[in-house]
Amino acid sequence: MSAPAVPEPGQASSQPPPPVTAPAPPAADVASRRRRLPRALPGLALGAALVLVLAVASMFIGVSDVSLRSLTAGDPAAWQVFWVSRVPRTLSIILAGMAVSVAGLIMQLMARNKFVEPSTVGTVESASLGILVVTILIPGASMMLKMSTATLFAAAGTALFLLILRRLPLRNTLLVPLVGIMLGGVISAVTTFFAYRTDLLQTLNSWMVGDFSGVLRGRYELLWIVGLLTVIGYLAADRFTVAGMGADFTTNLGLNYNRVMALGLVIVSLISAVVVVSVGSIPFLGLIVPNLVSLLIGDNVRRAVPWVAVFGAGFVLACDIIGRTIRYPYEIPVGVIVAAIGSVLFLYLLLRKRADRG
């Protein structure tokens, strides 16, 4: 038997080279990817059911006698309170909680930092400044005019923060939220000064503290706009994910980076303006909810948006129920409860990030 011919140096081999194939992913990874989505759906359905239970409980908590017995007995006063106050209040809590949480997720993608949200980058403070300006110049301005002006100011404040962020020499994870908080503090100081000079401090406080006690039928319908914006944010989740990778990466994939950022800016500004005009500011909500969801299910944005919306609605509902029962029959504004819990969770997330780095 003859040995196989060995090509001499410089002579090409007559046999074709063996094909090069990419290594197949481990079977365990493929199986885990296939099981991830089916496992997430029951959890999301359970979360939605829990939100529904909290919503039903919220409708029957209050000073007025609204109970199943009074409703089934056909009490006209109970039915009037139910449709005029309880149902609009519960719907506004759900819409505001969903929208602010999703706006925080979009803001984190735009800033490429998990420790920012509209109330920590000057967006909410800018919206309050816009409402103050239109209140001083046009005292009888309509709700739509206030919302439009607040949206323009909120967009300007968010754009200023993103501009400052681009000029930072170091993109430290903890430095970014500190810069945003300082910018918001400066804008808030300017707003407070002019509110004091024009005797509008009490009005300003009503915008800066989230409170659903004044929500009635005919005064919350603007919040349906933020519900629509939440759906748009879900549809554009993949684009925001790509934009979060940077301008060069986004352009290489064929997307217009400036257009995607402008869309995110409009969504965040509109949500912030509508919520501030309707019910006031709800601090830390858009920061803690996306981070907690990220710890639970990961950083897949399209899969995380429904979780963020459901978790945000349930969190605000729970805080509102606590605020209405902890000093019954008096009520603590939901913004105070969310701020107290959110600040503690914010510090926990910061310390946890620092410990992970260490």
HUBEL-V801091 format. One record per residue. N is the residue number from 0. PHI is phi in whole degrees, 0 to 359 (NA if undefined). PSI is psi in degrees with one decimal (* if undefined). Layout:
BEGIN
n->{N | N}
phi->{PHI | PHI}
psi->{PSI | PSI}
END
This chain:
BEGIN
n->{0 | 1 | 2 | 3 | 4 | 5 | 6 | 7 | 8 | 9 | 10 | 11 | 12 | 13 | 14 | 15 | 16 | 17 | 18 | 19 | 20 | 21 | 22 | 23 | 24 | 25 | 26 | 27 | 28 | 29 | 30 | 31 | 32 | 33 | 34 | 35 | 36 | 37 | 38 | 39 | 40 | 41 | 42 | 43 | 44 | 45 | 46 | 47 | 48 | 49 | 50 | 51 | 52 | 53 | 54 | 55 | 56 | 57 | 58 | 59 | 60 | 61 | 62 | 63 | 64 | 65 | 66 | 67 | 68 | 69 | 70 | 71 | 72 | 73 | 74 | 75 | 76 | 77 | 78 | 79 | 80 | 81 | 82 | 83 | 84 | 85 | 86 | 87 | 88 | 89 | 90 | 91 | 92 | 93 | 94 | 95 | 96 | 97 | 98 | 99 | 100 | 101 | 102 | 103 | 104 | 105 | 106 | 107 | 108 | 109 | 110 | 111 | 112 | 113 | 114 | 115 | 116 | 117 | 118 | 119 | 120 | 121 | 122 | 123 | 124 | 125 | 126 | 127 | 128 | 129 | 130 | 131 | 132 | 133 | 134 | 135 | 136 | 137 | 138 | 139 | 140 | 141 | 142 | 143 | 144 | 145 | 146 | 147 | 148 | 149 | 150 | 151 | 152 | 153 | 154 | 155 | 156 | 157 | 158 | 159 | 160 | 161 | 162 | 163 | 164 | 165 | 166 | 167 | 168 | 169 | 170 | 171 | 172 | 173 | 174 | 175 | 176 | 177 | 178 | 179 | 180 | 181 | 182 | 183 | 184 | 185 | 186 | 187 | 188 | 189 | 190 | 191 | 192 | 193 | 194 | 195 | 196 | 197 | 198 | 199 | 200 | 201 | 202 | 203 | 204 | 205 | 206 | 207 | 208 | 209 | 210 | 211 | 212 | 213 | 214 | 215 | 216 | 217 | 218 | 219 | 220 | 221 | 222 | 223 | 224 | 225 | 226 | 227 | 228 | 229 | 230 | 231 | 232 | 233 | 234 | 235 | 236 | 237 | 238 | 239 | 240 | 241 | 242 | 243 | 244 | 245 | 246 | 247 | 248 | 249 | 250 | 251 | 252 | 253 | 254 | 255 | 256 | 257 | 258 | 259 | 260 | 261 | 262 | 263 | 264 | 265 | 266 | 267 | 268 | 269 | 270 | 271 | 272 | 273 | 274 | 275 | 276 | 277 | 278 | 279 | 280 | 281 | 282 | 283 | 284 | 285 | 286 | 287 | 288 | 289 | 290 | 291 | 292 | 293 | 294 | 295 | 296 | 297 | 298 | 299 | 300 | 301 | 302 | 303 | 304 | 305 | 306 | 307 | 308 | 309 | 310 | 311 | 312 | 313 | 314 | 315 | 316 | 317 | 318 | 319 | 320 | 321 | 322 | 323 | 324 | 325 | 326 | 327 | 328 | 329 | 330 | 331 | 332 | 333 | 334 | 335 | 336 | 337 | 338 | 339 | 340 | 341 | 342 | 343 | 344 | 345 | 346 | 347 | 348 | 349 | 350 | 351 | 352 | 353 | 354 | 355 | 356 | 357}
phi->{NA | 276 | 284 | 296 | 291 | 255 | 294 | 286 | 302 | 88 | 258 | 285 | 282 | 279 | 269 | 291 | 293 | 295 | 295 | 261 | 243 | 288 | 297 | 287 | 295 | 303 | 297 | 294 | 293 | 297 | 294 | 292 | 293 | 290 | 275 | 295 | 291 | 301 | 288 | 289 | 296 | 299 | 296 | 294 | 296 | 295 | 296 | 296 | 295 | 295 | 298 | 297 | 296 | 296 | 294 | 296 | 297 | 296 | 289 | 246 | 249 | 161 | 285 | 293 | 280 | 236 | 222 | 298 | 295 | 291 | 289 | 291 | 282 | 78 | 293 | 295 | 293 | 294 | 294 | 294 | 297 | 298 | 277 | 275 | 241 | 292 | 295 | 301 | 295 | 296 | 296 | 293 | 296 | 296 | 295 | 294 | 297 | 297 | 292 | 295 | 294 | 293 | 298 | 296 | 297 | 295 | 297 | 294 | 291 | 294 | 274 | 57 | 208 | 275 | 246 | 232 | 196 | 305 | 275 | 242 | 234 | 93 | 292 | 295 | 297 | 293 | 297 | 295 | 297 | 296 | 295 | 295 | 298 | 290 | 290 | 288 | 283 | 231 | 301 | 264 | 294 | 285 | 296 | 293 | 293 | 298 | 295 | 296 | 295 | 297 | 296 | 297 | 292 | 295 | 296 | 295 | 294 | 293 | 297 | 296 | 296 | 295 | 294 | 296 | 296 | 292 | 267 | 290 | 292 | 234 | 269 | 292 | 299 | 274 | 286 | 298 | 296 | 295 | 297 | 297 | 294 | 294 | 297 | 297 | 295 | 295 | 296 | 295 | 294 | 297 | 297 | 295 | 298 | 289 | 293 | 293 | 292 | 254 | 58 | 235 | 296 | 295 | 294 | 297 | 297 | 292 | 276 | 272 | 240 | 294 | 210 | 258 | 291 | 267 | 283 | 224 | 297 | 98 | 236 | 235 | 296 | 297 | 292 | 295 | 296 | 290 | 297 | 295 | 294 | 296 | 296 | 297 | 298 | 292 | 293 | 260 | 299 | 296 | 294 | 293 | 297 | 294 | 297 | 292 | 279 | 119 | 293 | 295 | 297 | 295 | 294 | 296 | 272 | 89 | 257 | 274 | 298 | 296 | 291 | 294 | 295 | 295 | 297 | 297 | 297 | 295 | 297 | 296 | 293 | 295 | 298 | 298 | 294 | 295 | 293 | 295 | 294 | 276 | 230 | 99 | 277 | 241 | 287 | 67 | 294 | 287 | 262 | 283 | 295 | 300 | 290 | 293 | 295 | 297 | 293 | 275 | 238 | 101 | 252 | 288 | 294 | 298 | 283 | 277 | 300 | 300 | 296 | 298 | 296 | 293 | 295 | 296 | 297 | 294 | 295 | 292 | 300 | 296 | 295 | 293 | 295 | 298 | 296 | 272 | 248 | 292 | 229 | 304 | 271 | 277 | 227 | 264 | 303 | 296 | 298 | 290 | 295 | 296 | 295 | 295 | 288 | 295 | 295 | 295 | 294 | 297 | 297 | 297 | 295 | 295 | 293 | 294 | 296 | 293 | 294 | 296 | 294 | 292}
psi->{129.6 | 145.6 | 151.7 | 142.4 | 135.0 | 122.7 | 141.6 | 162.1 | 131.4 | -8.4 | 132.2 | 144.9 | 143.0 | -16.4 | 137.5 | 147.1 | 151.6 | 143.2 | 143.5 | 121.0 | 143.7 | 142.5 | 134.8 | 142.9 | 150.2 | 145.9 | -31.7 | -38.9 | -42.8 | -42.8 | -38.3 | -35.4 | -38.2 | -30.4 | -15.0 | -47.5 | -47.8 | -32.8 | -31.3 | -32.5 | -46.7 | -38.1 | -40.3 | -40.0 | -38.6 | -39.9 | -40.9 | -38.1 | -39.2 | -39.8 | -40.0 | -40.8 | -44.3 | -36.8 | -42.5 | -42.5 | -37.4 | -31.2 | -18.5 | 17.9 | 126.2 | 175.6 | -38.5 | 148.1 | 88.7 | 105.1 | 170.9 | -36.1 | -44.9 | -34.7 | -43.6 | -25.5 | -6.6 | 29.0 | 116.4 | -34.3 | -40.4 | -42.3 | -35.4 | -45.3 | -37.7 | -47.4 | -29.9 | -33.0 | -54.3 | -48.1 | -48.4 | -37.6 | -45.8 | -42.7 | -40.3 | -35.9 | -45.3 | -46.7 | -45.1 | -42.3 | -43.1 | -49.0 | -45.3 | -37.3 | -44.9 | -37.4 | -37.2 | -39.3 | -43.6 | -40.0 | -38.8 | -36.0 | -40.0 | -41.0 | -8.9 | 42.9 | 133.9 | 0.1 | 32.2 | 156.5 | 170.2 | -31.4 | -3.5 | 9.6 | 8.0 | 0.8 | -50.1 | -42.1 | -38.1 | -39.0 | -40.6 | -37.9 | -39.8 | -41.4 | -38.8 | -41.9 | -47.2 | -28.4 | -37.3 | -45.2 | -38.9 | 86.5 | -33.1 | 28.7 | 146.0 | 167.3 | -36.3 | -38.5 | -40.7 | -41.8 | -42.4 | -44.4 | -42.3 | -36.1 | -43.8 | -43.8 | -38.8 | -40.4 | -40.4 | -42.0 | -40.4 | -41.5 | -37.1 | -41.0 | -44.3 | -34.9 | -43.7 | -37.1 | -37.2 | -25.9 | 0.3 | 133.5 | -33.2 | 127.8 | 60.6 | 139.8 | -38.9 | -19.1 | -34.4 | -51.6 | -30.9 | -40.7 | -42.9 | -41.4 | -39.0 | -41.6 | -44.2 | -36.1 | -38.9 | -46.5 | -40.0 | -36.4 | -41.9 | -42.9 | -43.8 | -37.2 | -48.9 | -31.7 | -37.0 | -41.7 | -27.0 | 11.2 | 46.2 | 24.2 | -39.1 | -39.8 | -39.5 | -40.2 | -33.0 | -26.3 | -27.9 | -10.8 | 118.0 | 128.8 | 125.8 | 7.7 | -26.1 | 7.2 | 124.9 | 166.9 | 128.6 | -6.7 | 7.3 | -2.2 | -21.7 | -24.3 | -16.7 | -23.4 | -42.0 | -27.3 | -42.1 | -39.4 | -31.7 | -41.3 | -41.4 | -39.9 | -36.3 | -40.7 | -31.1 | 18.3 | -41.6 | -37.2 | -40.3 | -34.1 | -44.7 | -41.9 | -28.6 | -13.9 | -11.1 | 162.8 | -43.4 | -44.6 | -40.9 | -42.5 | -38.3 | -26.1 | 3.0 | 13.6 | 151.0 | 107.4 | -45.6 | -35.8 | -40.4 | -42.3 | -37.1 | -39.3 | -45.3 | -38.3 | -42.4 | -43.4 | -48.9 | -42.1 | -43.9 | -43.8 | -45.7 | -43.6 | -45.8 | -42.1 | -41.8 | -42.4 | -38.0 | -49.6 | -6.1 | -178.3 | 139.0 | 92.5 | 153.0 | -4.9 | -45.6 | -3.8 | -49.7 | -35.7 | -51.1 | -35.3 | -40.4 | -39.4 | -38.2 | -37.3 | -28.9 | -45.8 | -0.8 | -168.9 | 17.3 | 107.2 | -44.5 | -37.6 | -25.1 | -25.6 | -48.2 | -38.7 | -42.7 | -42.7 | -46.9 | -44.4 | -40.0 | -43.4 | -44.1 | -37.7 | -44.5 | -38.6 | -44.9 | -42.3 | -37.1 | -40.2 | -40.4 | -45.0 | -27.1 | -15.5 | -21.0 | -28.5 | 39.9 | 135.6 | 6.4 | 167.7 | 133.6 | 130.5 | 142.9 | -28.7 | -33.3 | -43.2 | -46.1 | -40.1 | -39.9 | -47.3 | -41.6 | -36.9 | -39.2 | -45.3 | -34.4 | -45.5 | -38.0 | -43.8 | -39.4 | -46.3 | -35.0 | -41.4 | -40.6 | -38.3 | -38.4 | -39.5 | -37.9 | *}
END
